[in-house]
Amino acid sequence: MAHRRSGKFPAVTNILVAVVVGLATCQVAIFLTTIFLHRTLSHRAITMSPGLRFACRFLTWISTGVRPRQWVGVHRRHHAYTDTEGDPHSPKLEGFWHVQVGNVVLYRRVAKDGVTVEKYAKDMPADRWDRVLFDHALLGLAIGIAGLYFVFGMNWEMTAIASGVHAVAYLGLNSAVNAVGHTFGKRPFEGLATNSQWLAWLTGGEGLHSNHHAAPTSARLSFARREIDPAWWLVALAGRLKWLTVRHAEPRLTANAQRAA
């Protein structure tokens, strides 16, 4: 009797497809984080066209649920107190594993303290879109998950796997920027921030963390010949298309940035 092939993918294939989609979704969120939340909003290294800015705002909402002004407030405080008392997520103060595993808890504690956002993100007051949409994190995440559900042909198992992979990978990689990025790697500039090219590949360039702390207003995080900042390729392309402008083409070191001996 001939074997009748099923019209459905084998279970293992479904799992692999869901994992790949989850990792791809994570990378989209990573690039939104580094280009939009970090370089554009936190450090004003990039100015986006209104259309691109709104698109990034919406995609960040449905892929991460992050409230931009909270992210900006916490990150700017990190720069104000880098690895000293007051830093929201320093492995020197909190311990490597506390930051790597519990960074989201550290982030939320500071974002909700009623002081950090008010002080460090006062240039980003809530607007009408925030009140209607973007301040409702769970709604954004629900829309994102619903999108995956329809992409997978209303297969909730694949949706759950992809969503779980995305969440774990995104939180883990963002935590690694703070934990690994202040513990392991090269230090071309003084301070505990480090450069790790392998981490930069996974985080859209954010692994070049020593460079970033030395020149925080730079839209490009790669300074040396063998350093690669993947997000810069997208920034440069969008610049050629006139979708954004870069604050300055070459990195400008802060007054306190000193080359390591």
C-alpha atoms as one frame of an Amber mdcrd trajectory, in Angstrom:
protein
   0.000   0.000   0.000   1.491   3.370  -1.016   2.333   5.800   1.719   0.085
   8.845   1.614   1.946  12.081   2.253   0.379  14.490   4.675  -0.374  17.999
   3.536   1.148  19.348   6.725   4.803  19.890   7.518   6.351  17.340   9.878
   6.336  18.456  13.503  10.131  18.824  13.539  10.027  21.091  10.492   7.345
  23.216  12.132   9.534  23.629  15.184  12.588  24.580  13.114  10.598  27.101
  11.082   9.161  28.632  14.261  12.621  28.900  15.840  14.043  30.586  12.730
  11.137  33.044  12.590  11.555  33.736  16.303  15.266  34.481  15.872  14.570
  36.644  12.812  11.934  38.597  14.752  14.451  39.050  17.549  16.987  40.516
  15.127  14.399  42.968  13.792  13.763  44.077  17.386  17.521  44.279  18.056
  18.071  46.571  15.066  15.118  48.722  16.099  16.595  48.972  19.580  20.072
  50.008  18.477  19.066  52.333  15.634  15.836  53.847  16.962  15.873  53.646
  20.762  19.616  53.968  21.238  21.239  56.013  18.472  18.242  58.124  17.440
  16.328  58.812  20.657  18.860  58.402  23.466  21.876  60.117  21.894  20.378
  62.123  19.021  23.066  60.719  16.730  20.455  60.234  13.997  17.496  62.312
  12.870  14.813  60.284  11.106  12.170  61.457   8.672   8.693  61.591  10.282
   7.522  58.540   8.348  10.516  56.379   9.269  10.379  57.541  12.864   6.713
  56.556  13.203   7.324  53.207  11.499  10.153  52.444  13.941   7.985  53.558
  16.832   5.175  51.220  15.792   7.429  48.242  15.071   9.242  48.715  18.383
   5.878  48.695  20.140   4.636  45.445  18.606   7.985  43.618  18.793   9.186
  44.652  22.274   6.439  46.509  24.132   9.123  48.994  25.223   8.058  52.534
  26.086  10.736  54.646  24.368  10.946  57.391  26.996  11.515  54.789  29.711
  14.252  53.092  27.711  15.861  56.464  27.007  15.666  57.550  30.655  17.269
  54.366  31.942  19.994  54.407  29.302  20.912  58.052  29.829  21.164  57.390
  33.563  23.534  54.513  32.766  25.800  56.982  30.966  25.557  59.509  33.779
  26.693  56.967  36.409  28.585  54.378  34.355  29.768  51.598  36.715  29.392
  53.839  39.753  26.666  54.126  42.374  23.485  55.039  40.517  24.139  52.954
  37.392  20.913  50.966  36.814  22.598  47.798  35.564  26.324  47.686  36.216
  27.825  44.186  36.630  30.487  45.796  38.802  27.803  46.798  41.305  25.155
  44.111  40.802  27.277  41.134  39.729  27.579  39.643  36.255  24.825  37.034
  36.541  22.418  39.394  38.271  22.636  41.676  35.233  22.741  38.909  32.616
  19.739  37.047  34.018  17.842  39.803  35.814  18.448  42.868  33.682  14.759
  43.239  32.852  13.973  43.450  36.581  16.715  46.047  37.131  15.413  48.006
  34.143  11.804  48.029  35.310  12.774  48.988  38.862  14.512  52.138  37.633
  12.017  52.914  34.853   9.191  52.903  37.410  10.971  54.825  40.203   9.202
  58.089  39.329  12.507  59.977  39.047  14.675  58.551  36.277  12.322  59.088
  33.334  11.294  62.519  34.570  14.920  63.622  34.886  16.631  61.945  31.953
  13.852  61.835  29.346  12.140  65.155  30.009  12.610  66.024  26.324  10.241
  63.159  25.434   6.869  63.927  27.023   3.997  61.554  26.299   1.958  62.586
  23.279  -1.445  61.577  21.924  -0.067  58.456  20.242   1.489  57.335  23.520
  -1.776  57.754  25.372  -3.795  55.935  22.707  -1.345  53.203  21.697   2.303
  53.167  22.634   1.985  53.336  26.420  -0.034  50.107  26.322   2.756  47.533
  26.139   0.555  44.456  26.394  -1.631  45.651  23.531   1.412  46.121  21.332
   2.769  42.682  22.155  -0.667  41.143  21.556  -0.780  42.703  18.088   2.708
  41.382  17.360   1.801  37.869  18.504  -1.432  38.010  16.506   0.639  38.906
  13.436   2.796  35.802  13.941  -0.355  33.731  14.448  -1.636  34.687  10.998
   1.808  34.293   9.420   1.814  30.694  10.665  -1.655  30.009   9.248  -3.309
  30.268  12.676  -1.048  27.605  14.159  -0.862  28.520  17.836   1.908  25.992
  18.622   4.297  27.573  16.120   3.252  31.019  17.303   4.053  30.109  20.910
   7.464  28.698  19.981   8.432  31.690  17.831   7.224  34.173  20.455   9.109
  32.363  23.206  12.338  32.177  21.210  12.069  35.862  20.342  11.429  36.925
  23.941  14.259  34.843  25.430  16.773  35.823  22.740  15.885  39.519  22.839
  16.064  39.804  26.609  19.252  37.724  26.738  21.069  39.738  24.085  20.086
  43.092  25.563  21.235  41.889  28.964  24.533  40.750  27.438  25.258  44.260
  26.171  25.254  45.425  29.783  26.726  42.312  31.431  29.260  41.060  28.878
  29.805  44.600  27.568  31.184  45.725  30.922  33.043  42.545  31.838  34.626
  40.633  28.937  36.396  41.847  25.828  38.906  44.452  24.696  39.123  47.898
  26.270  40.564  50.317  23.691  39.373  53.174  25.911  39.654  53.579  29.654
  36.734  52.310  31.712  35.026  48.962  32.176  33.075  49.036  28.901  34.453
  46.530  26.388  34.437  45.694  22.694  33.359  42.181  21.672  32.971  41.695
  17.936  31.056  38.429  18.338  28.520  40.257  20.510  28.398  43.091  17.988
  27.357  40.603  15.277  24.465  39.416  17.459  23.327  42.850  18.666  23.528
  45.092  15.633  26.862  46.579  16.687  26.093  47.114  20.364  28.935  44.784
  21.365  31.365  47.586  20.451  30.508  49.038  23.813  33.837  50.640  24.716
  33.654  52.636  21.486  30.126  53.736  22.297  31.022  55.022  25.749  33.981
  56.903  24.283  31.825  58.605  21.622  28.136  58.248  22.573  26.866  60.681
  19.929  28.382  58.653  17.098  25.872  56.946  14.822  28.583  54.457  13.849
  29.973  52.203  16.582  32.884  50.760  14.601  36.013  52.909  14.803  38.899
  50.635  13.779  39.507  48.861  10.493  38.541  45.359  11.652  35.530  46.419
  13.697  32.132  45.799  12.128  28.892  47.523  13.098  26.088  45.736  11.185
  23.459  48.377  11.990  25.619  51.051  10.391  25.017  49.434   6.998  21.278
  50.067   7.380  21.858  53.582   8.695  24.118  54.402   5.742  21.605  52.980
   3.243  18.715  54.910   4.800  20.881  58.038   4.674  21.459  57.605   0.940
  17.698  57.236   0.487  17.210  60.514   2.406  15.200  58.772   5.117  17.505
  60.021   7.860  20.495  62.237   8.549  23.512  61.472  10.697  24.666  63.980
  13.302  28.340  63.694  12.338  30.131  61.309  10.025  33.210  60.648  12.157
  33.213  59.585  15.849  33.796  62.462  18.255  35.340  61.322  21.503  34.109
  62.826  24.747  36.443  65.053  26.723  36.908  62.245  29.259  37.604  59.477
  26.712  41.177  58.304  27.002  42.900  55.620  24.985  43.829  52.617  27.104
  47.547  52.063  27.542
